[in-house]
């Protein structure tokens, strides 16, 4: 999210006398000395535009506590801070509560907070009193959590700000963007396009085995790994197979709807007495199959109420998507779909954000010291890197003169999010049927 401005306003003070509010400034009490009254000022000191990433701390601005002696009973007890976040998608307001503990200035040395004489005061962040979720244009629900104060940019963040008497004291105010209603879905499709958990799409044209998702804490005693195998054809690549490990079971689905469970498929039934006809169970989860026609097969792993993994094969191309995933299953997962809350594709160590698709593929290529989930071994395998297609024109067998128009008509019924991918894939493959069948 890109932020172009931040505005502060104090509201609804509790207690105190002689209160004056002017936007981000609030003063209270009657001055005891010519030095002045007490109060607070909040203002943004951030360079805009500011790009916010979910779950990363960022600076909101500076809080100044104007702390001079006032007559008794003049101090407020609490006040609401409204922060207006101005973005390209609109203005979003978040309201938080601050508690103000203005201590008596002389307590015979028994001061409640670290201080010299006279005693220091404390500003405490109580955070938001009610849920404050806002929805962006692309359907993401979020809030900004107020994390508290930092004395310096490198200091730890704390919920309280201790302010010495007889002066103005400042601290940085920090927050975090948090997705409260993560779309909970994503996957890979086409030639191939990958969608992160938070709905960002990217392409990788190359051939190798890669981890789409690794979820070590998927359920008690059951880890989940989804690997995809991509293949180069002429000037493009595509997903040709996926292998899903749920606990001790491995379901592999590939071209034209072929599948195996733990290495056993329908073609192995004769004489073996092993029943692998669908529906079946993988890691205690039900798997169902629908054959729409000879070209299109649909598999669904039922994870729970309204929670599924879908695998669709159209001819020899495969898509794998996760729908309505629950965070308790996928928090802490890795792979090409990224971090569950942020969508950022991280390194295996979790210390580096990977921006380039090729870097993501290299990092999440299946290693030679990791289990091979696919029944067959196909070049390249680590440490050999993913192979890339030859550089060719993006127009396939349709011909350049009318390919785009034809593809646009064929893909008109696709969603706005995926229509461009459909058009590209039809042009790449020269196969109009892809637009009608591969959804």
RAUR-V66951 format. One record per residue. N is the residue number from 1. RES is the residue in one small letter. D_CENTER is the distance of its C-alpha to the mean C-alpha in Angstrom with 1 decimal. Layout:
N/RES/D_CENTER, N/RES/D_CENTER
This chain:
1/x/11.8, 2/x/15.3, 3/x/17.6, 4/x/21.3, 5/x/22.9, 6/x/23.0, 7/x/26.0, 8/x/27.2, 9/x/29.8, 10/x/31.5, 11/x/32.5, 12/x/34.5, 13/x/36.1, 14/x/37.7, 15/x/41.2, 16/x/42.8, 17/x/45.5, 18/x/46.0, 19/x/42.3, 20/x/41.4, 21/x/37.9, 22/x/37.2, 23/x/33.5, 24/x/31.8, 25/x/35.2, 26/x/36.8, 27/x/40.2, 28/x/42.2, 29/x/45.6, 30/x/48.9, 31/x/49.3, 32/x/51.6, 33/x/52.3, 34/x/52.5, 35/x/49.2, 36/x/47.3, 37/x/45.1, 38/x/41.7, 39/x/38.4, 40/x/34.9, 41/x/33.4, 42/x/29.7, 43/x/28.8, 44/x/26.0, 45/x/26.9, 46/x/23.8, 47/x/24.2, 48/x/22.7, 49/x/20.8, 50/x/17.9, 51/x/14.4, 52/x/11.8, 53/x/8.4, 54/x/6.3, 55/x/8.3, 56/x/10.9, 57/x/14.3, 58/x/16.2, 59/x/19.8, 60/x/20.9, 61/x/24.5, 62/x/27.7, 63/x/29.5, 64/x/33.3, 65/x/35.4, 66/x/39.0, 67/x/40.9, 68/x/44.7, 69/x/47.2, 70/x/47.7, 71/x/50.1, 72/x/49.3, 73/x/47.1, 74/x/45.8, 75/x/42.2, 76/x/39.3, 77/x/37.5, 78/x/34.1, 79/x/32.5, 80/x/29.4, 81/x/27.3, 82/x/25.7, 83/x/23.2, 84/x/22.8, 85/x/19.8, 86/x/21.0, 87/x/18.6, 88/x/19.5, 89/x/18.2, 90/x/20.6, 91/x/21.3, 92/x/19.4, 93/x/21.5, 94/x/20.6, 95/x/23.5, 96/x/24.1, 97/x/27.2, 98/x/29.1, 99/x/32.1, 100/x/35.0, 101/x/37.5, 102/x/40.5, 103/x/42.8, 104/x/46.6, 105/x/47.6, 106/x/50.2, 107/x/49.7, 108/x/52.3, 109/x/49.6, 110/x/47.5, 111/x/44.3, 112/x/41.1, 113/x/38.9, 114/x/39.6, 115/x/42.0, 116/x/45.4, 117/x/48.1, 118/x/47.4, 119/x/44.4, 120/x/40.8, 121/x/38.6, 122/x/35.0, 123/x/32.1, 124/x/29.5, 125/x/26.1, 126/x/25.9, 127/x/22.5, 128/x/22.0, 129/x/24.7, 130/x/23.1, 131/x/19.6, 132/x/18.5, 133/x/15.7, 134/x/15.6, 135/x/14.4, 136/x/13.8, 137/x/15.8, 138/x/13.2, 139/x/12.9, 140/x/9.8, 141/x/11.2, 142/x/10.7, 143/x/13.1, 144/x/14.2, 145/x/15.7, 146/x/18.8, 147/x/19.0, 148/x/22.6, 149/x/24.9, 150/x/25.6, 151/x/29.2, 152/x/28.1, 153/x/24.9, 154/x/25.1, 155/x/26.1, 156/x/24.1, 157/x/22.6, 158/x/24.9, 159/x/25.2, 160/x/28.8, 161/x/30.8, 162/x/34.4, 163/x/36.7, 164/x/40.2, 165/x/43.1, 166/x/45.1, 167/x/42.5, 168/x/39.2, 169/x/36.2, 170/x/32.8, 171/x/29.3, 172/x/25.9, 173/x/23.5, 174/x/19.8, 175/x/16.7, 176/x/13.0, 177/x/10.4, 178/x/8.8, 179/x/7.0, 180/x/10.1, 181/x/10.0, 182/x/6.9, 183/x/8.7, 184/x/9.0, 185/x/10.4, 186/x/10.9, 187/x/13.6, 188/x/16.4, 189/x/19.5, 190/x/22.5, 191/x/23.6, 192/x/20.8, 193/x/17.6, 194/x/14.2, 195/x/11.1, 196/x/7.6, 197/x/5.8, 198/x/4.6, 199/x/8.2, 200/x/9.1, 201/x/12.4, 202/x/14.6, 203/x/18.0, 204/x/19.8, 205/x/23.5, 206/x/24.9, 207/x/26.3, 208/x/25.4, 209/x/23.8, 210/x/20.1, 211/x/17.7, 212/x/15.1, 213/x/13.9, 214/x/15.4, 215/x/15.1, 216/x/18.0, 217/x/17.8, 218/x/17.5, 219/x/20.6, 220/x/23.6, 221/x/25.4, 222/x/23.3, 223/x/20.8, 224/x/19.0, 225/x/18.9, 226/x/18.6, 227/x/20.4, 228/x/21.1, 229/x/24.3, 230/x/24.7, 231/x/28.1, 232/x/29.7, 233/x/32.1, 234/x/34.1, 235/x/31.8, 236/x/28.4, 237/x/26.6, 238/x/25.1, 239/x/23.7, 240/x/26.9, 241/x/25.9, 242/x/23.4, 243/x/24.1, 244/x/22.4, 245/x/23.5, 246/x/23.4, 247/x/25.4, 248/x/28.7, 249/x/28.5, 250/x/27.4, 251/x/27.2, 252/x/27.6, 253/x/27.6, 254/x/29.0, 255/x/31.1, 256/x/33.0, 257/x/31.5, 258/x/33.0, 259/x/31.5, 260/x/32.5, 261/x/31.7, 262/x/32.5, 263/x/34.5, 264/x/36.6, 265/x/36.6, 266/x/38.9, 267/x/41.2, 268/x/41.9, 269/x/43.3, 270/x/46.9, 271/x/48.8, 272/x/46.0, 273/x/45.6, 274/x/41.9, 275/x/40.3, 276/x/36.8, 277/x/37.1, 278/x/34.1, 279/x/33.0, 280/x/32.4, 281/x/30.3, 282/x/27.7, 283/x/26.7, 284/x/28.2, 285/x/26.0, 286/x/27.9, 287/x/27.7, 288/x/29.3, 289/x/30.5, 290/x/31.6, 291/x/33.6, 292/x/33.6, 293/x/36.1, 294/x/37.1, 295/x/34.2, 296/x/31.3, 297/x/30.2, 298/x/27.4, 299/x/26.3, 300/x/24.2, 301/x/23.2, 302/x/23.2, 303/x/20.9, 304/x/21.8, 305/x/22.1, 306/x/20.2, 307/x/18.1, 308/x/19.0, 309/x/18.7, 310/x/20.6, 311/x/22.6, 312/x/24.7, 313/x/27.4, 314/x/29.3, 315/x/32.3, 316/x/30.9, 317/x/27.4, 318/x/24.6, 319/x/21.2, 320/x/18.9, 321/x/16.1, 322/x/14.5, 323/x/14.9, 324/x/13.9, 325/x/12.6, 326/x/13.0, 327/x/10.9, 328/x/14.2, 329/x/14.5, 330/x/11.3, 331/x/10.2, 332/x/11.4, 333/x/11.4, 334/x/11.7, 335/x/12.9, 336/x/12.4, 337/x/9.4, 338/x/7.5, 339/x/5.7, 340/x/5.0, 341/x/3.2, 342/x/2.2, 343/x/3.4, 344/x/6.3, 345/x/9.3, 346/x/11.3, 347/x/15.0, 348/x/16.5, 349/x/17.5, 350/x/14.0, 351/x/15.8, 352/x/15.1, 353/x/12.5, 354/x/13.9, 355/x/14.2, 356/x/17.1, 357/x/17.0, 358/x/20.1, 359/x/18.9, 360/x/16.0, 361/x/18.7, 362/x/21.1, 363/x/18.8, 364/x/17.9, 365/x/21.4, 366/x/23.1, 367/x/25.3, 368/x/29.0, 369/x/28.8, 370/x/26.2, 371/x/27.4, 372/x/28.3, 373/x/27.0, 374/x/28.8, 375/x/32.5, 376/x/33.6, 377/x/32.9, 378/x/32.2, 379/x/32.4, 380/x/30.5, 381/x/29.6, 382/x/28.4, 383/x/29.8, 384/x/30.6, 385/x/27.7, 386/x/26.3, 387/x/29.0, 388/x/28.5, 389/x/30.3, 390/x/33.3, 391/x/32.8, 392/x/34.2, 393/x/34.1, 394/x/31.2, 395/x/33.8, 396/x/35.0, 397/x/38.0, 398/x/37.9, 399/x/39.4, 400/x/38.2, 401/x/40.4, 402/x/38.8, 403/x/35.7, 404/x/33.1, 405/x/35.0, 406/x/35.4, 407/x/31.8, 408/x/30.7, 409/x/33.1, 410/x/32.1, 411/x/28.4, 412/x/29.0, 413/x/27.9, 414/x/24.4, 415/x/21.5, 416/x/20.8, 417/x/17.4, 418/x/19.2, 419/x/22.8, 420/x/22.8, 421/x/21.7, 422/x/24.6, 423/x/27.0, 424/x/26.2, 425/x/26.6, 426/x/29.8, 427/x/31.2, 428/x/30.2, 429/x/31.8, 430/x/34.5, 431/x/33.9, 432/x/33.8, 433/x/33.6, 434/x/29.9, 435/x/29.1, 436/x/31.0, 437/x/30.0, 438/x/26.6, 439/x/24.2
